[in-house]
């Protein structure tokens, strides 16, 4: 029997003010036993704006203002529903509101714990600036190195949230308003009671709540995106319902809030909505370009992978330009915006070389040069397919050449593992680092069950139909263009305004189709990236409401009838998927790790240095504050080599060799986990087998970790052990090893 006793009373009413501003919307470890809980809270917001003044300022008629108001209201409703959906799934999965502070921290495993640790550092520092200085001069994450984690780990979300938390608790404390409610939790089973707090005054609660609020706002933007792209609010409804019906394939924020995509992806949705507006608008304003740049920056700063997504976007836009759907001047304006954003991001990331040596940066320069030399291309090559192909080849060749030239000049090798990962997808190439990625299911090829799930909710058939229609019309335009001697469509846009508007509308759809294809390729190669593909498929599904594409069905009533029939069929499997999510009921518990962390706190010095499996190291740093030598952020070349040395414990090398490796790193305690020695996700993917690629001379020998799990002597001394973890004391390094 588990009981929850109120420990202290007083909780501030949680209120939220959401201001929806979008002038771009066109007017036309678990158990099934739960601790007793309490009902969730509903956050309401009220708005009192001078609506008539806003209407006049935007130049809207009363009818158009009413339509815009309805759109914003529906967007706010979908945002609220998604926020509520995420919070309930997260609470159901972990029973987060009833966990102690330590349990909440343990729930943030692997990279999540690493990111959260910097948020914790800033809020626990004497002042915000002290905390910022600590994360910019970090001595704990890669002992004995001092690193600027803002440069390395895309930590601006944690900096912002920590500043908000400090301001919030400071203001509430000044006025004497309680911000959290704490309880004493009787965990049963002979375990000691723990204190549990909830409310915005609890650091973990505040952090998670902000992530879910941001992703609720993302759904509001999603609705407006679908409405704007399709020209119908029904298109927005289709988009959001498709997202909910395929929720497990669309996002994982409800299971992993601190991951970088949780902060970055909402800004990509906003950026693509703004880009759609720019593509549709004949002469986009400077304000629109600035807004695009800001959303670009907000997408790039939190996530190191953003550059690869933006590479696919720029490539899709360039293909639209080559085909003549995008005017050179507009393409150059978009490129300049991307370049400025990249430069600002480079400065804010303190000169992170991965930004300048990326394919994305090289691609921006290459495309700019190709467009600037368009007249020279026209003189040298024949109009039509030849010049299109030559421009494409020039882009690929110059981008690859410039990327490797910059990498050589700047001496950057941090993204070398990406090239290895791509190479391993198309050849038999494999090494230690590529196997560390590809042996994880999320970095493997897309599983067959994923397209089957798309089929069941009709998401795949609808997208195939939409893309086929767009491709058919594009092919007709290309054939017509070739018959007229290769005269590009963009020239027509300059000549005739009506024709130009039609071309812009087509170009917008061509871009979205090409972007969908690019996301599909990424998702097929790396399953984790279906988190881009599925939401974009939901966006494309909104086009079944487009009169431009599906006007042939008949009058609007007939088209809407067909749409509702499709929705009804979608809902059969969609509701089943939602019910499966709602049925996930559990409670987080990890007693072996709790024992380990408590032992470290009580029995080791604050500056004792630890090494071990990357996920566990994140928890050690977060909950104990002890220095570590390796961690889960695998994007740095030096860190990859450190981790490789640490993981030699799971190789077939001699104990003496492994001991010397650890001593060179200054490790005092190694946390051994038997599961890392025996776990095998598939043939060739156990740690000893991965090491066989790097250490062929020892193939066939018994792994060192197997010997150590039986008897750690003579090389190490066991100082703690339980069912999962064994802590080995490493001898002090001698001078000749340093």
N, C-alpha and C positions, 0 to 999 in steps of 0.2 A: 504494500500500500504506500502510495507516495502522496505526501501532503505539501501544500504550499501555504505558508503563514505570512501574513502581512508584517513587514518589518518597520517601515516608516511610511507615513501617509503624505498626501499632498502631491498633486501632479498638475502641471500647467496645462490648460486646454490647448491641444495641438491644433493650430490653425494654419491655413495656407492661402496665399493670394497668388493666383495664376493670371497673368495678363497675356492673352493670346493676341499676338501682333503678327499678321501676315498680309501685308498689302499686296503680296504676289498672287493671292487667290483671285482668279479672274471672276468678276461679277457674273458675266454670262458663265555509415555504421549504425544500424537502426533496429528498433523493435516496434511491435505493433501496440505496445502498451503505452498509453499517454498519461502524462501528468495532468491533473485537473487544470483547466485553463479558463480564460475569460473571453468574453465576446470581443471581436475586433472593433476598432474605433473607425468612425466614418468622418473624413475631413471634408468640411463644406467651405465653399468660398462664395463671396458675394461681390458684385461689381456695381459701382455706381459711376457711370461715365456720361459725359455730355455727348450722347449718341448723335444728336442732330448736328452738332459742331463737327464731329468726326466725319459724318456723312458729307457735309458741305466741303470739308477740307479734301476729301478723297474724290470729290466730284461725282458722287453716286446719286442716282435717282432713288426715290423711296423704295421702289420695287427691287432695285439692285442691292440697296442697303439691307433690305429684309432678307434677300437670298444669301448675302454674305453673312448676316447674323445667324441664319439657320445653319450655314456651313460651319461657322465657328462654334456654335452650340453643340452640333453633332461631333465635331472634332474634340471638344472638351469632354464630352460624354465618353467617347472611345478611349481617350487618354485616361480618364478616371477608371474605366473598366479594366484597362490593361494594368494600371498601377495596383488595383485591388487584386486582380488575378495573380500578379507576381508575388505580392506580399503574402497572400494566402498559401500559394504553393510553397514558398520558402518556409513559412511558419509550420505548415503541415509536415514538410520534409524533415526539419530539424527540431521543431518545438523551440525555436530560437529564444523566445521570450522567457523561457524557463531555464536557460543555461547560465552557468556561472561565467564570470569574465574569462577564466582560463578555458572553459569549454567553448565559448564563443571564438576565442582565438584559435583553438585547435580545429574548429570547424572550417577555418580558412586555411586549407592545405596548399602545399606546393607554392606556385607563384603568388597565389592569393595572399598567403601569410607574409611573404616577402614584401609585397606592396603595402599591406596593411601596417607592417611594422614601422614604416616611415611616417605614416599618419599618426601612429601611437607616439613615436619619438617627438613629433612637433607639438602635439597637444600636452605631453607631459613635461616639456621643457619649461624653464622659468618664464620665458617669453616666446612669442612667435618668431622673432628674429634669431633668438638663441637656437630654437628648433631648426630653423632654416639653415643656420650655419652648421649644425650638427649633421644634417643630411647632405650638405654640400662638402663636408669634410668627414666622411664616414670612415671609421676605423674598425668597424665590427664585421662588415659584410664579406670582405676579402682579406682577412688578416694575413700579413701585417701591412698591407697596402692601405693608403688613404685615397679614397675615390670620391668623386663628385657624383652622387647617385642621381641628381637631376639631369646630368649629362648622359648617364648610362641607362636609366630605367624608365624614362617617360613618366615621371612622378608628379607632374603638375596637377592631376586630379587630387592627389593626397594633400598637396600644399594648399589648394583652394579649399577643400573640405575641412582641413585642420584649421585654417583661418576662420572659416564660417563657424566651426564648432566653438572656437575660443571666443569669438564675438558673441555668439548666441548664449553660451553659459555665462559670459561676463555681464551681458545686459540683464539676463534673467536674475543673476545673483545680485546685481546692483539694486534691482527692484524687489528682491526677496521673493521671487516667484519660483516655486519648486519646478524642476524640469524632468524628474524621473521618480518612479515608484519602485522601491526595492522590497524583496521578499526573501524569506528563508525557505529553501527547498529541501525537503526530506527526501533523499534519493532512494531510501530503502536498501535492502540487500546488505545491511551492515556497513553501508558507506556513510561517510561523514556528511552532514548537511552543508549546503553551499548557499551563498548569497546570490540572488539573481535580480537584476534591475532591468526595467524597460522604460521607454520614454526618450525624448530627444536629448536628454541630458546624459544618457549612457553613450559612450563613444562608439561602440560597435553598432548600436541601434541607430544612432544618427547617421553613421556611414552608410549602412544598408538602406535606410530610408531615403537618403539623397539619391542613391543609385536607382532605386525603384521609381522615385519621382521623375528622374530624368528619362527613364525608359517609358514611363507613362506619357510624358510629353512627346516622346518619339512617336507613339501611336497616334497622337493628335496630328503631328506633321504627316504621318503616313496616310491618314484619312484625307488630309488636304492635298497631298501629292496625288493620290488616286483620283480624287475629284477633279483636280486641275488637268491631269494628263488625259483623262477620258472625256472631260467636258460635262460631267454629270456627277451629282452627289451620290447617285447610285453606284458609280464607279468607286467612290470612296468606301461605300459600304462593302462592296465586293472585296476590295483590297484588305480591309480590316478583318472581315470574316475569314478570308483565305488565310490570313496570318494566324488567327485564333485556331482555325481548323487544323493547321499544320504547325502548331506552336512548338512542339518538340523538335521540329526540323528547322525552325526559324531563329531560335535564340536559346541560349543556356544561361541567361542572366539570372534566372530564378534559382539556379543551383550554384552559380559561381559569380556572385556580385562583384568582387574586386578585380576580376580580369580586365585587361585593357579594352577589350571590345565593348564591355558594358558602358564605358565612358565615351568611346570614340564613335561607335556605330550610329547613335542618334544624330550626330553632327554630319555624318555621311548622308543620311536621309535628307536632312535640311539642305546640304550642299547640292544634292542631285535635284531637289525641287527647284532651287534657285537656278541651277544650270538649265533645267527644262524651261523656266521662264525666259532666260537669256536666249536660248535657241529659238523660242517661239516669238520673241519680240524683235521687231525689225531693227530698231536702234536702241539697244539696252542702255540704260543710264549708268553714270559712274557709280551711283549709289548701289545699283544691282551688282556691279563688279566688286565693289568694296565688300558687300554682304557675302558674295561668293568667296572672296579671299578670307574673310573672318571665319566662315564656316569651314573652309579648307584647313585653316590653321588649327581650329578647335578639333578637327578630325585627326590631324597629323601629330599634334603634341602629345596626346595620351597613348599613342600606339605605334610601336616600331614597324608594324606590318602595313600601316596606312599607305606607305609609298608604293607598295605593290598593287594595291587597289587603284590608286590614282594613276599608275602606269597603264592599267587596262582602260581607264576612263579616257586618258589622253590618246591612247591607240584607237579607241572606238571613234573619238571625235575626228582624228586624223583620217580614218577610213571614210567618214562622212564627208570630210573636206575633199578627199581625192575623188569621190564619186560626184562631187559637185553640189551636195546638199547643204554645205556650210561655206559661207563666203570667207575669203581670205582675211579680210579685216576683222571679222568677228572671231575667227579662229586665232588670230594673233592677239586679240584682246584677252581671250581666255588663257592663252599661253603666258602672257605677261602677268596675269593674275596668279597663275600657278607659280611662276618664277619668283615673284615678290613674296608669296606665301612661303615658299621653300627657303628663301633667304632669311626671312624673319624667324622661321622655325629653327634654322641653323644657328642663329644668334641666341635664341632662347634656350637652345639645347647645348649652349656653351661649346659650339664647334664640333658637334658629333659628326665624325667623318663619314658615317654610314649614309648620311643624307646626301652629301655631295657625290659620293662614289656609287650611288644607286642607279639602276637602269632608268628609273623615273627622271632623275635630274638630267642624265645624258639624253633621254628621249625628248625632253623639253627643248634642249638646245638644238638637237638634230632636226626636229620638226620646224623650229623657227627658221633655221638656215634653209631648209627645203622650200618653205613658203616664200622666203625672201628671194630665192633663186627661181621662182616659178616661171618667170619669163625666159630664163636661160634653158630650163627644161623644155619649154614649149618650142624653142628654136632648135634644140638638138634632137628631140624625140617627136615622133608622129603622134598627133592627137588621138585619144581613144585608149584602148586597152594597154598599148605599149607604154604610154606615159604614166598610166596608173601603176603598172607593175614596176616601172623603174623608180617611181617615187617611193613605193613600198619597200623595194630592195635597198634604196638609198637610206631610208629610215632605219631598217634593221641593221645594215652594215655599219652605219655611222654611230648608232646608239651603242652597239656592242664594242666597237673600237674605242669610242670615247670613254665608256665605262671602265674598260680595263686600263686605258691610259691614265685616267684619274686615279684609279686604285694603285697603280704602280708609282705614280708621282707622289701621292700622299701616303704611300706605305700602308694602306688600309687593307686588312684581311678579315675584318670582323664578320663580313657577310659571305665569306668563302664557303661556309656550310650550306648556304642557299643554293649555290651553284652545284655543290655535291649532291644535294637533295634532288634537284631537278635532273641531274645526270643519272641518278640512281633510278628515276622513274622510267627512263627510256632505254637504259642499258643494264648490264649486270653489275655495274660498279657499286661497290659498297665499302665503307670503312667504319671505324668506331663511331664517329659522329653522325653519319647518315643513318646507321642502324639504331642509334639512340632515338632518332626521330621516327623512322619508318616502322620500327617495332611497336610503336604506340598506335593504337587503332585510329586515333583522330588524324594522324599524318599518313595513314595508308590510303590506298585508292578508295573511292566511294563504294560502299557496300551495295549489293544488289537490292537489298530491302528498301533502300531510300527511294529509287524511282518507282518501286511498287507502291510505296506509301503515297507518292505523288499521284499515281494513277487512281488510287482508291478515293482520293478527295477531288478528282477531276482537275487538279492543278496542272498536271503535265499535259493532258489533252487540250486544255484551253490555251496553254502557252504555245503548243505546237501549232494550233489553228491560227492564233494571232500572228506568230512569227511567219507562218506560211503565207498569210495574206499580205503582210508587209513585204516579204521577200518577193512575192509575185509582182506587186506593184513596182518594187525597186528594179526588178529585171526588165519590166516594160519600159521604165524610164531610161535604163541603160541602153536597151536596144534602140529606142527612139533617139537617144543621144548619139549613138554610133552611126545611125542612118543620116544624121545631120553633120557628119564629118567630125564627130568628137566634140562638138560645142557643149560646154559644161552648163549644168543647170544653174549654177551660181550667177552666170552672166545674165540669164533671163531674169533673175531676181532684181538685178539693178535696172533692167529695162522696163519691167511692168510690175506695178505694186501688187495687183491682185494675184498674178502668177507667183510673185515673190512670196506672198503670204502662204500660198499653197505649198510651195517648195519648202518653206520653213517648217510647216506642219509635218510634211513628209520626212524632212531631215531629222526632226525631233524623234519620230518613230523609228527611223533607221538607226539613229544613235542608240535608242533604248534596246533595240533588237541586238545590235552588235555588243552592247554591254552585257546583255543576258547571255550571249554566246561565250563571252570572255569569262563571266562568272561560272558558267557551266564547265568550261575547261578547267578552271581552278578547282572547282568542287570535285570533279572526277579524279584529278590528280591527288588532291589532299582533302580528305573527307571533312575535316574541320571547317573548310571554307564554304561548305554548303550554307553557312550562316550568312553569306552574301547572296548565294543563289536563290534560296527559298524566298526571302523577302522580296527580291526583285521579280521573281515569278508572280508573287502576289500583286505587285505593282502592275505588271504586264497583264494580269488577269482583268484589271479594271477596264481594259480596252474593249472588252465585249460590250461595254456600254457606249462605245464611241460611235457616233453617227457616221464619222468619216470612214471607219473600217467596216461597220456592220449595218450601214444604212440600207443595204440591199435586202435586208430581212423584211423591211416594210416600214410602215409608220411607227412612231415612237411607242405606241401602245403594244404593238406586236413584238417589238424588240424587247420591251420591258417584261412582257409575258415570258419570252424565251429565257431572259436573264433570271427571273424568279424560279423558273422550272429548273435551270442549272443549279441555282442556289439550293433548292430543295434536295436535289440529288447529292450535292456536296455535303449538305448537313448530315446525311445519314452516317457517313464515316467520320465527318468532322466532329459531331457530338460524341461519338464513340471515343475519339482521340482525347477530347476534353475530359470526359468522364474518367478515362484511364489516368490522366494527370491528377484530377481531383481525388482519385482513390489512393494516391501515394500518401500514406500516413506513417510517420516514423518519429524517431527521437535520437538526436546525436549522442553518442557515447563512445569514448575511446579511453578506457581505464588503463591499458598498458602504457599508452603515451602520457597520460596524466601522471602515472607513477614515475615515468622517466623524467619528465620535466620537474616534478617535485624533488626528485633525488638530485638533479643537477643544481637546482636552486639552493638546496640545503647542504650539499656535500662538495661543491666545487667553488673555486675562487671566481670572482666576477670577471677576471681577465683570462680564465681558462679557455683554451682554444679547442674547438670541436670540428670534426669532419665526419662525413657519412653520406647517406643517400640524400639527393637534392631536396625532395619534399620534406624530409625530417629536419634538415638544416634550416629551412625556412621557419619551422615551428620552434626550433631551439632559439634562433635569433629573436623571434617575435616575443616569446613567452618568458625567456630567461635573460635575454640581453647579453648572452655570451658571444664572444667573437667566433666566427666560422670562416672556413677557407674556401668553401664552395657553396653554391646556391642554385636555385632553379632557373635563373635568367641566363639562357644558354647562348645569348647573342654576341658575346665577346670572345675573341680568339684566345686571349690569355686565360679566361675563366674555363673555356672548354678544355684546355690543356691541364689546368689544375684539377678539374673534375675527373679527367682521364687518369691522372696519378692517384687520386683518391679511390677511384673504382678499381684500381689494380688489386684491391682486397678481394674482388670477386673474380679474379683471373686465376690462371693455373701457375702463376709465378711462385717463386720460393718466398717463404715468410721473411727472410732477410731482405730481399729486394723490396718487398712492399713496405717493410718497416723503414727502410732508408728513404723511400719516396715520401712517407708521412713525416719523417723527421725533417726532411728538407723543407717541407711546407710549414714546419713549426707546430704541427698538430700534437696536442697533449692527450686528447681523448677521441677515440673512434667509436661511433655508434654502429654496431653490426646488426643487420636484420636478416634473419635466415630466409625470409621470403624473397629477398633480392638474389639470393644464391640459387634458389630452386625454382622461382617463378619463370614460366615459359608461356608467353602469349601465343606463340606458334613456333613451328620448327625453325631453329636458327636464331631464336630471339631470347634465350636465357642469357644472363650476363656472362657466364663462362663461354658460351658459344659466340657471343659478340666479341669477346676478347680473343677468341681463336683466330679471327681475321687479322688482328694486330700482332699476335704472339704465336705464330704457327709452330715454333720449335717446341712448345710445351703442350701441344694438342694431345689429348688422351690421358693426361695426368688428372688426378683428383683436384678439384678447385680448392684454393687456399681457404676460402670461407667455410668449406665443409670441415676441414681440419680444425679451424679456429673455433667453430661452433661446438666441437667436442672438447678441445683443450687448447686454450689460448697460449700456453707456454710452449717454447721458451721465449718467444719474441714479444708477447704482450701479456698484460695482467688484467684479468676480468675483475672489475670493481662494482659492477651492477648487472643484474640480469632479471628478466621476467619472461613471459611466454613469447614475446615478440622481439624485444630489444636486448642487446648485450653491449655494455659499455666497456671498451678496452682501453687501458692506460698505455700510452705510447712512451717509450723511453725518451729522455731528453737528448736533443741533438748535440753532437760534439762539434768543436770548432771547425774541423776539417769538412764537415757536412754542410756548414753554412758557407 
